[in-house]
Amino acid sequence: MIEKERNFAEKYAKIKGFKLNPNKKELETVLKGLAENRKKYGVPYCPCRPITGVKEEDKKKICPCFWHIDEIKNDGHCHCRLFFK
C-alpha cells in the first residue's frame, strides 16, 4: 500500500510543481501513515491531522488536504511534510 501512496504523491507533485520530502525517512513515515489511514478508514487521511469521525469535517483531511497549497506557499512544505515547494 505504501507504493500506491508513493505513486500518487509523485504524480500529484509533478503536476503541481511540488517535490516530495527529500528526507527519505520522513517521507517513508508520511507514506506509511497515509497507507495505514487508507487501510483503517478507506481513504488516505493526512497522518498529521486528527480524524474526528465526522465525514464532512474529515473530508478536508484527505491527502492532498484542503490546506496544503497555502501551507506550501507560506511554509515551503505542507503540514505533514509530504510535499515541498
C-alpha positions in Angstrom: 0.0 0.0 0.0 2.9 2.4 0.6 3.8 2.1 -3.1 0.3 3.1 -4.0 0.6 6.3 -1.9 4.1 7.0 -3.2 2.9 6.7 -6.8 0.0 9.0 -6.3 2.2 11.6 -4.4 4.8 11.5 -7.1 2.3 12.1 -9.9 0.5 14.8 -7.9 3.7 16.6 -7.0 4.8 16.6 -10.7 1.5 18.0 -11.9 1.5 20.8 -9.2 5.2 21.6 -9.5 6.0 20.4 -6.0 8.7 18.0 -4.7 8.4 15.1 -2.3 10.1 15.4 1.0 13.9 14.9 0.3 14.4 13.3 3.7 13.8 9.6 2.9 13.0 8.6 6.4 10.4 11.4 6.9 8.9 10.6 3.5 8.5 6.9 4.4 6.9 7.8 7.7 4.3 10.0 6.0 3.6 7.4 3.2 3.2 4.7 5.8 0.7 6.9 7.7 -1.3 7.5 4.6 -1.3 3.8 3.8 -2.4 2.9 7.4 -5.2 5.5 7.2 -6.4 4.2 3.9 -6.5 0.7 5.3 -8.3 1.8 8.5 -10.7 4.4 7.1 -10.8 3.6 3.4 -9.3 6.9 2.4 -5.8 8.4 2.7 -6.3 10.9 5.5 -3.2 13.0 6.2 -1.4 11.4 9.1 -0.8 14.8 10.7 -4.5 15.7 11.1 -6.8 14.3 13.8 -9.7 12.3 12.4 -13.0 13.1 14.1 -15.3 10.6 12.6 -17.5 13.4 11.2 -17.3 12.7 7.4 -18.0 16.3 6.3 -15.3 17.7 8.6 -12.8 14.9 7.8 -13.3 15.2 4.1 -10.9 18.2 4.1 -8.2 15.9 5.6 -7.9 13.5 2.7 -4.4 13.9 1.1 -3.8 16.2 -0.5 -5.6 18.1 2.2 -7.6 21.3 1.9 -4.8 23.4 3.5 -1.7 22.0 1.7 -1.4 24.7 -1.1 -1.4 27.6 1.4 1.0 25.7 3.7 3.4 25.1 0.9 3.2 28.7 -0.2 3.7 30.1 3.3 6.0 27.5 4.9 7.7 25.8 1.9 6.0 22.5 2.7 2.7 21.1 3.8 2.0 20.4 7.4 2.8 16.6 7.2 5.9 17.4 5.2 5.0 15.2 2.2 5.0 18.0 -0.4 7.7 20.7 -0.7 8.0 23.9 -2.8 
